[in-house]
Structures are given as C-alpha cells and as structure tokens.
Amino acid sequence: MSTTLRDTLIRERYLTRFSWALQDFPKYKRVVRELRTELTAASAEVGMRQAVADLGHPRVLAESYLSGLGRPVPRWTTGAVWGALAVGAVVYLVVAYTIGTLDTLDQLGGGTVEREFLGATVVYTHDDGEISTGFTLTWQALVFYAAVFTVPFLLGARVWRAWGTRSAQGSVRMTVA
C-alpha cells in the first residue's frame, strides 16, 4: 500500500520533532531511519495517525533513547543554531545601521563619512551618482564575530554536559558509620 501525501506529512513532522530531540544521540540517523520504516509498516495496519499516536510524544520517546546513555549529552546542533542566530542578529543590526547612515547622508545633501569599529574602517558614501559602503576587515572584528557565535553556541549546546556527569559517575561515595 502506498502512503498518501497526508500520511507522509504526518510521519515526517513527527520524525522531524523526534530528530530534533534526539539530535546528539550517537548514530541517531539510523534510529530515525528505522523508526520511519516501522511507522510506514504500522500505518498499513492501523493508519498513520494511530501509528504516530501509539509512539507518544516525540520528546518523550527521544528521552527514552537518551536515558540509555546514562548521562546527558551536549546538544551541538542547538548550539550551532543559537550561534548562527546571534551572528544573524548582529549582521541585521549592521545592515540597519548602514541603511540609517546612508539615509542620513542623503538627508544632509550627500557626502562621505568614515566610521571605525574594532579597527575596521567603514566608508559610507551617498552622492548624486553613487551610493556605496566599503570596509576593511581586521582580526579584531573577526574575533568579535567569533565571540558573538561562540558564547551562544556554548550555552545552547550545554557544553558543560560533556564533562560534568562523567566525573560524577566515576566518583566513589564514602559513608561514615
């Protein structure tokens, strides 16, 4: 029996949510692939909606897999998304500032202005025949953007999970009578 478009969308939505919750499980793609096959087979008997409902919430299912690891794992993909969003926000602000500066130059009758940020010089020009922005990139600016990415990446990934619970598992408890 061929799956309908609706069944495929239901299955893939569930699997996407499950994948996101299971993203840092070792070999999680294999688990998702197997679950896709099982859902497709089960849908032939009970329908896709019921097959998905029988699995329960995707996060709960993912937690059952993750609990088998015996320790929480960092979420590297989440960290990468957080870092990319932070860099995107800074780039958005830079573009907004650039548009505002060029508009101000237009309102003042045109001209050129230079600004410096972390050693990077930016030249804004708005004349009758030219609208442009030019910049030089410095290592300080690169370090700034790296920090803007790295801090949210480390927080979003919960990087401390890579070390924290391993040492707790290896510790010895002593009781005093």
C-alpha positions as CSV (number, residue, x, y, z in Angstrom):
1,M,0.0,0.0,0.0
2,S,1.3,3.4,-0.9
3,T,1.3,6.1,1.7
4,T,-0.7,9.2,0.9
5,L,0.7,12.7,1.0
6,R,-1.1,13.4,4.2
7,D,0.3,10.3,5.9
8,T,3.8,11.2,4.7
9,L,3.4,14.7,6.1
10,I,2.2,13.3,9.5
11,R,5.1,10.9,9.6
12,E,7.8,13.4,8.6
13,R,6.5,16.0,11.0
14,Y,6.8,13.5,13.9
15,L,10.2,12.3,12.7
16,T,11.5,15.9,12.5
17,R,10.4,16.6,16.0
18,F,11.9,13.3,17.2
19,S,15.2,14.0,15.3
20,W,15.5,17.4,16.9
21,A,15.1,16.0,20.4
22,L,17.5,13.1,19.6
23,Q,20.0,15.2,17.7
24,D,23.1,14.3,19.7
25,F,22.4,10.6,20.3
26,P,25.1,8.5,18.7
27,K,24.0,7.3,15.3
28,Y,20.6,9.0,15.7
29,K,20.0,9.0,11.9
30,R,20.0,5.2,11.9
31,V,17.3,5.3,14.7
32,V,15.2,7.7,12.7
33,R,15.5,5.7,9.5
34,E,14.4,2.5,11.4
35,L,11.5,4.4,13.0
36,R,10.4,5.7,9.6
37,T,10.3,2.1,8.3
38,E,8.4,0.9,11.3
39,L,5.9,3.8,11.1
40,T,5.3,3.1,7.4
41,A,4.7,-0.6,8.2
42,A,2.4,0.1,11.1
43,S,0.4,2.7,9.1
44,A,-0.7,-0.1,6.7
45,E,-2.4,-1.8,9.6
46,V,-3.8,1.0,11.8
47,G,-3.3,4.2,9.8
48,M,-0.5,6.8,10.1
49,R,-2.3,8.9,12.7
50,Q,-2.8,6.0,15.0
51,A,0.8,4.7,14.4
52,V,2.2,8.1,15.4
53,A,-0.2,8.4,18.4
54,D,0.9,5.0,19.6
55,L,4.5,6.2,19.9
56,G,3.6,9.0,22.2
57,H,5.2,12.5,22.3
58,P,8.4,12.6,20.2
59,R,10.4,14.3,23.0
60,V,9.4,11.5,25.5
61,L,10.4,8.9,23.0
62,A,13.7,10.6,22.4
63,E,14.3,10.9,26.2
64,S,13.9,7.1,26.5
65,Y,16.7,6.7,24.0
66,L,18.9,9.3,25.7
67,S,18.4,7.9,29.1
68,G,20.0,4.7,27.9
69,L,23.3,6.6,27.5
70,G,23.5,7.1,31.3
71,R,24.4,10.8,31.1
72,P,23.1,13.9,29.5
73,V,24.8,14.9,26.2
74,P,25.6,18.3,24.8
75,R,23.2,19.5,22.0
76,W,25.7,20.7,19.4
77,T,23.1,21.4,16.7
78,T,21.1,23.6,19.1
79,G,24.3,25.4,19.9
80,A,25.0,26.0,16.2
81,V,21.5,27.4,15.7
82,W,21.9,29.7,18.6
83,G,25.3,30.9,17.4
84,A,24.0,31.5,13.9
85,L,21.0,33.4,15.2
86,A,23.3,35.6,17.3
87,V,25.6,36.4,14.3
88,G,22.5,36.9,12.1
89,A,21.2,39.5,14.7
90,V,24.5,41.4,14.6
91,V,24.6,41.4,10.8
92,Y,21.0,42.6,10.8
93,L,22.0,45.5,13.1
94,V,25.0,46.3,10.9
95,V,22.7,46.5,7.9
96,A,20.2,48.6,9.7
97,Y,23.0,51.0,10.8
98,T,24.3,51.2,7.3
99,I,20.9,52.0,5.8
100,G,20.4,54.6,8.5
101,T,23.7,56.2,7.9
102,L,23.2,56.3,4.1
103,D,19.7,57.8,4.6
104,T,21.2,60.5,7.0
105,L,23.8,61.3,4.4
106,D,21.1,61.7,1.8
107,Q,19.1,64.0,4.1
108,L,22.2,66.1,4.7
109,G,22.7,66.6,0.9
110,G,25.1,63.8,0.3
111,G,28.7,63.2,1.2
112,T,31.1,60.6,2.7
113,V,31.6,59.6,6.3
114,E,34.1,57.1,7.8
115,R,33.4,55.1,11.0
116,E,35.7,52.7,12.8
117,F,34.7,49.7,14.9
118,L,37.3,47.3,16.4
119,G,39.9,48.6,13.9
120,A,37.7,48.0,10.9
121,T,37.1,51.2,8.9
122,V,33.8,51.6,7.1
123,V,33.3,54.3,4.5
124,Y,29.7,55.3,3.7
125,T,29.1,57.4,0.6
126,H,25.9,58.9,-0.7
127,D,26.2,61.3,-3.6
128,D,24.0,62.1,-6.6
129,G,25.7,59.4,-8.7
130,E,26.8,56.9,-6.0
131,I,25.5,55.0,-3.0
132,S,28.2,52.7,-1.5
133,T,29.6,51.2,1.6
134,G,33.1,49.9,1.8
135,F,35.0,48.3,4.7
136,T,38.3,46.8,5.7
137,L,38.2,43.7,7.9
138,T,40.6,43.3,10.8
139,W,41.4,40.5,13.1
140,Q,39.7,42.3,16.0
141,A,36.4,42.3,14.1
142,L,36.8,38.6,13.3
143,V,37.4,37.9,17.0
144,F,34.3,39.9,17.8
145,Y,32.1,37.8,15.4
146,A,33.7,34.6,16.6
147,A,32.8,35.6,20.2
148,V,29.3,36.5,19.1
149,F,28.9,33.0,17.7
150,T,30.9,31.1,20.3
151,V,29.1,32.3,23.5
152,P,25.6,31.4,22.4
153,F,26.9,28.2,20.8
154,L,28.4,27.0,24.1
155,L,25.3,28.0,26.1
156,G,22.9,26.5,23.6
157,A,24.9,23.3,23.3
158,R,25.1,23.0,27.1
159,V,28.7,22.2,26.6
160,W,29.2,21.5,30.3
161,R,27.4,18.3,29.9
162,A,30.4,16.9,28.1
163,W,32.4,16.9,31.4
164,G,30.1,17.3,34.3
165,T,28.4,14.0,34.7
166,R,31.3,11.8,33.7
167,S,33.3,12.8,36.7
168,A,30.2,12.3,38.9
169,Q,29.8,8.7,37.6
170,G,33.4,7.9,38.3
171,S,33.5,9.2,41.8
172,V,33.4,7.0,44.9
173,R,31.0,7.5,47.7
174,M,32.2,7.0,51.2
175,T,29.8,6.6,54.1
176,V,30.9,7.1,57.6
177,A,29.2,4.9,60.2
